[in-house]
Amino acid sequence: MTRAGNHGAHPGAHPGAWRSRSLLAGGSITALMVAVALLSLAWTPYPPTAIDIPHKLAGLSPAHPLGTDPLGRDVLSMLMAGAHSSLSVALIAVVVGAGLGVPLGAFAAARGGWIDDLLMRAADLAFAFPALLTAVMITALAGPGEGNAMLAIGIFNIPVFARITRGSARGIWQRDFVRAARTAGRGDVAITLLHVLPNIAAVLLVQATIQFALAIVADAGLSYVGLGTQPPQPSWGRMLNDAQTYIWRAPLLAVFPGLAITLSVLGLNLLGDGLQDLLDPRLRRQR
């Protein structure tokens, strides 16, 4: 007898994937943002840095769908180019954080004892220096720029990935199949690569989407205060900074980059929630 809850379901469809509204909505928004960022590499309505003073602060029009800024630059073109800048900084920052944090967390979980305590106390210390403060210190040594923003946010992400990896991996190390692998003569590195990391990959993937969203906000904040992407490269954060002077005369100048940041973060958070619902059997639910 067919269960009532399965009526109308496609026989090959995964119920968690098709019924997760968060996954579908978040994936769609994120895919749109990525597509816009990639499109900006090949085409924008106008050159993003082209100054056209006679048409500054123009309103919405067929020629400029989102208007122009105080220098006459096309806002839509700047938003598209800013998407590439923001997503690139966030992606590299997450790769740096995961590339260093995951091995450190896995090593701490495998060795335990004083090594575990030392690495986790170092992670706690790193949490005392947020991305903005780290960027200020890096800027004092190397100057502001997109690369330094990537480095600052990436450094902040390292202890996040280290702690989530260590916490998830410690539970796996207590499992019977890991004990059996150790009894069979496999070392810590082999067990970590073959048994531990594959079993916590879903947790790390979800955490990566969350950190990606936070990195976009951090990049916008750094650019807003002049420590991130530098002129003439467009940036959502600097667009917000430039708009504050004209907030009463042209309020849409602040609305559009703010909306772009909000949509990006919302999409990634929904995507992370959907992936967690899909990949974690304990949280998977019928919708």
C-alpha positions as CSV (number, residue, x, y, z in Angstrom):
1,M,0.0,0.0,0.0
2,T,1.3,3.4,-0.9
3,R,1.7,5.9,1.9
4,A,-0.4,9.0,1.7
5,G,2.6,11.2,2.1
6,N,4.2,9.9,-1.1
7,H,1.2,10.4,-3.5
8,G,2.3,12.4,-6.5
9,A,6.0,12.2,-5.8
10,H,8.3,11.6,-8.7
11,P,9.8,8.1,-8.4
12,G,13.4,9.4,-8.9
13,A,13.2,12.6,-6.9
14,H,15.0,12.9,-3.6
15,P,12.3,14.2,-1.2
16,G,14.8,16.3,0.8
17,A,16.1,18.1,-2.3
18,W,12.7,18.8,-3.9
19,R,10.8,19.7,-0.8
20,S,13.4,22.0,0.8
21,R,12.2,25.5,0.0
22,S,15.4,26.9,1.6
23,L,17.6,24.9,-0.6
24,L,15.7,25.9,-3.8
25,A,15.4,29.5,-2.9
26,G,18.9,29.9,-1.6
27,G,20.4,28.0,-4.5
28,S,18.5,30.2,-7.0
29,I,19.5,33.5,-5.4
30,T,23.1,32.4,-5.0
31,A,23.2,31.1,-8.6
32,L,21.8,34.4,-9.8
33,M,24.5,36.4,-7.9
34,V,27.3,34.1,-9.3
35,A,25.9,34.5,-12.8
36,V,25.8,38.3,-12.5
37,A,29.4,38.3,-11.2
38,L,30.6,36.1,-14.1
39,L,28.6,38.1,-16.7
40,S,30.3,41.3,-15.5
41,L,33.7,39.9,-16.6
42,A,32.5,39.9,-20.2
43,W,29.7,42.5,-20.3
44,T,28.2,45.4,-18.4
45,P,25.8,48.1,-19.8
46,Y,28.6,50.7,-19.5
47,P,32.2,50.5,-18.4
48,P,31.9,50.5,-14.6
49,T,34.5,53.1,-14.1
50,A,33.5,55.4,-16.9
51,I,32.8,59.0,-15.6
52,D,30.1,61.0,-17.2
53,I,29.7,64.3,-15.2
54,P,27.0,65.8,-17.4
55,H,24.7,62.9,-16.4
56,K,25.6,62.6,-12.8
57,L,22.8,61.6,-10.3
58,A,20.5,60.7,-13.2
59,G,17.3,59.0,-12.2
60,L,16.0,55.7,-13.4
61,S,15.7,55.6,-17.2
62,P,15.9,53.2,-20.1
63,A,19.5,54.5,-20.7
64,H,20.4,53.9,-17.0
65,P,17.9,51.4,-15.4
66,L,19.3,52.1,-11.9
67,G,20.5,55.7,-12.5
68,T,23.9,57.1,-12.1
69,D,26.1,58.1,-9.2
70,P,27.7,61.5,-8.3
71,L,30.4,61.0,-11.0
72,G,27.9,59.9,-13.7
73,R,28.9,56.2,-13.5
74,D,26.2,53.7,-14.3
75,V,24.9,52.2,-11.1
76,L,23.8,48.9,-12.7
77,S,27.3,48.4,-14.2
78,M,28.9,49.2,-10.8
79,L,26.7,46.7,-9.0
80,M,27.5,44.0,-11.5
81,A,31.3,44.6,-11.2
82,G,30.9,44.9,-7.4
83,A,29.3,41.4,-7.4
84,H,32.5,40.0,-8.9
85,S,34.7,41.8,-6.4
86,S,32.6,40.9,-3.3
87,L,32.2,37.2,-4.3
88,S,35.9,36.9,-5.2
89,V,37.0,38.3,-1.9
90,A,34.6,36.1,0.1
91,L,35.5,33.0,-1.9
92,I,39.2,33.4,-1.4
93,A,38.7,34.2,2.3
94,V,36.7,31.0,2.8
95,V,39.2,29.0,0.9
96,V,42.0,30.4,3.1
97,G,40.1,29.8,6.3
98,A,39.0,26.3,5.4
99,G,42.4,25.4,3.9
100,L,44.2,26.1,7.2
101,G,41.4,25.7,9.7
102,V,40.3,22.2,8.7
103,P,43.7,20.6,8.9
104,L,44.4,22.3,12.2
105,G,41.0,21.1,13.6
106,A,41.5,17.6,12.3
107,F,45.0,17.4,13.7
108,A,43.8,18.6,17.2
109,A,41.0,16.0,17.1
110,A,43.4,13.2,16.1
111,R,46.1,13.9,18.6
112,G,44.0,15.2,21.6
113,G,45.8,16.0,24.9
114,W,47.9,19.1,25.3
115,I,48.1,19.6,21.5
116,D,44.4,19.8,21.3
117,D,44.2,22.2,24.2
118,L,47.0,24.4,22.8
119,L,45.4,24.7,19.4
120,M,42.0,25.5,20.7
121,R,43.3,28.1,23.1
122,A,45.1,29.6,20.1
123,A,41.8,29.6,18.3
124,D,40.1,31.3,21.2
125,L,42.8,34.0,21.1
126,A,42.3,34.5,17.4
127,F,38.6,35.1,18.0
128,A,39.6,38.2,20.0
129,F,40.7,39.9,16.7
130,P,37.8,40.4,14.3
131,A,38.3,40.8,10.6
132,L,38.1,44.6,10.8
133,L,40.8,44.8,13.5
134,T,43.0,42.3,11.6
135,A,42.5,44.4,8.5
136,V,43.6,47.5,10.3
137,M,46.8,45.8,11.5
138,I,47.5,44.4,8.0
139,T,46.8,47.8,6.4
140,A,49.2,49.5,8.8
141,L,51.9,47.2,7.4
142,A,51.0,46.7,3.8
143,G,48.4,49.3,2.9
144,P,44.7,48.9,2.0
145,G,43.6,46.7,-0.8
146,E,41.5,43.8,-2.0
147,G,44.2,41.2,-1.3
148,N,44.6,42.4,2.3
149,A,40.8,42.2,2.8
150,M,40.9,38.6,1.6
151,L,43.8,37.9,4.0
152,A,42.1,39.6,7.0
153,I,38.8,37.8,6.5
154,G,40.6,34.5,5.8
155,I,42.6,34.8,9.0
156,F,39.4,35.4,10.9
157,N,37.8,32.2,9.3
158,I,40.7,29.9,10.4
159,P,39.7,29.4,14.0
160,V,36.0,29.1,13.0
161,F,36.8,26.1,10.7
162,A,39.3,24.7,13.2
163,R,36.8,24.6,16.0
164,I,33.9,23.2,13.9
165,T,36.3,20.5,12.4
166,R,37.7,19.5,15.8
167,G,34.2,19.3,17.4
168,S,32.8,17.2,14.6
169,A,35.8,15.0,14.2
170,R,36.1,14.1,17.9
171,G,32.7,12.3,17.7
172,I,33.9,10.3,14.7
173,W,37.1,9.2,16.4
174,Q,34.9,7.5,19.0
175,R,33.1,5.4,16.4
176,D,33.6,1.6,16.1
177,F,34.8,1.7,12.5
178,V,37.5,4.1,13.4
179,R,38.7,1.9,16.2
180,A,38.6,-1.0,13.8
181,A,40.8,1.0,11.3
182,R,43.3,1.8,14.1
183,T,43.4,-1.9,15.1
184,A,44.1,-2.8,11.5
185,G,47.2,-0.6,11.7
186,R,46.1,2.6,9.9
187,G,47.7,5.7,11.2
188,D,46.1,9.0,12.2
189,V,46.6,10.6,8.8
190,A,45.0,7.7,6.9
191,I,42.1,7.5,9.3
192,T,41.5,11.2,9.1
193,L,41.5,11.2,5.3
194,L,39.6,8.0,4.7
195,H,37.1,8.0,7.6
196,V,36.9,11.3,9.5
197,L,36.8,14.0,6.9
198,P,34.3,12.2,4.6
199,N,31.9,11.8,7.6
200,I,32.1,15.5,8.5
201,A,32.1,16.9,5.0
202,A,28.5,17.9,5.1
203,V,29.0,19.9,8.3
204,L,32.0,21.7,6.8
205,L,30.0,22.4,3.6
206,V,27.2,24.0,5.5
207,Q,29.7,26.0,7.6
208,A,31.4,27.2,4.4
209,T,28.1,28.7,3.1
210,I,27.6,30.5,6.4
211,Q,31.2,31.9,6.4
212,F,30.8,32.9,2.8
213,A,27.8,35.0,3.7
214,L,29.7,36.6,6.7
215,A,32.7,37.2,4.4
216,I,30.5,39.2,2.0
217,V,29.3,41.4,4.9
218,A,32.9,41.7,6.2
219,D,34.2,42.7,2.8
220,A,31.4,45.4,2.5
221,G,32.4,46.7,5.9
222,L,36.1,46.9,5.1
223,S,35.4,48.6,1.8
224,Y,33.0,51.0,3.5
225,V,35.8,52.3,5.8
226,G,38.3,52.3,2.9
227,L,40.3,49.2,3.9
228,G,39.0,46.8,1.2
229,T,38.8,47.1,-2.6
230,Q,40.3,50.4,-3.7
231,P,39.1,52.8,-6.4
232,P,38.5,52.7,-9.3
233,Q,37.4,49.1,-8.8
234,P,33.7,49.1,-7.8
235,S,32.7,47.6,-4.5
236,W,29.3,47.4,-2.8
237,G,30.7,48.7,0.5
238,R,32.3,51.8,-1.0
239,M,29.1,52.4,-3.1
240,L,27.3,52.6,0.3
241,N,30.0,55.0,1.6
242,D,29.7,57.2,-1.4
243,A,25.9,57.2,-1.2
244,Q,25.7,58.5,2.3
245,T,26.5,62.1,1.3
246,Y,23.5,62.1,-1.1
247,I,21.1,60.1,1.0
248,W,18.4,62.8,0.9
249,R,19.0,63.8,-2.7
250,A,19.4,60.3,-4.2
251,P,18.4,57.7,-1.6
252,L,18.3,54.9,-4.2
253,L,22.1,55.1,-4.4
254,A,22.2,53.4,-1.0
255,V,19.3,51.1,-1.6
256,F,20.7,49.2,-4.5
257,P,24.1,48.1,-3.0
258,G,22.4,47.4,0.3
259,L,19.9,45.3,-1.5
260,A,22.6,43.4,-3.3
261,I,24.4,42.6,0.0
262,T,21.1,41.6,1.6
263,L,20.1,39.3,-1.2
264,S,23.6,37.6,-1.3
265,V,23.6,37.0,2.4
266,L,20.0,35.8,2.4
267,G,20.6,33.4,-0.5
268,L,23.7,31.9,1.1
269,N,22.0,31.5,4.5
270,L,19.0,29.8,2.9
271,L,21.3,27.6,0.9
272,G,23.2,26.6,4.1
273,D,20.0,25.9,5.9
274,G,18.7,23.8,3.0
275,L,22.0,21.9,2.7
276,Q,21.9,21.1,6.4
277,D,18.4,19.9,6.1
278,L,19.3,17.7,3.1
279,L,22.6,16.3,4.2
280,D,22.0,15.7,7.9
281,P,19.6,12.7,8.4
282,R,18.8,13.9,11.9
283,L,17.4,17.2,10.6
284,R,15.9,16.0,7.4
285,R,12.1,16.5,7.6
286,Q,9.1,16.2,5.3
287,R,7.7,19.5,4.1
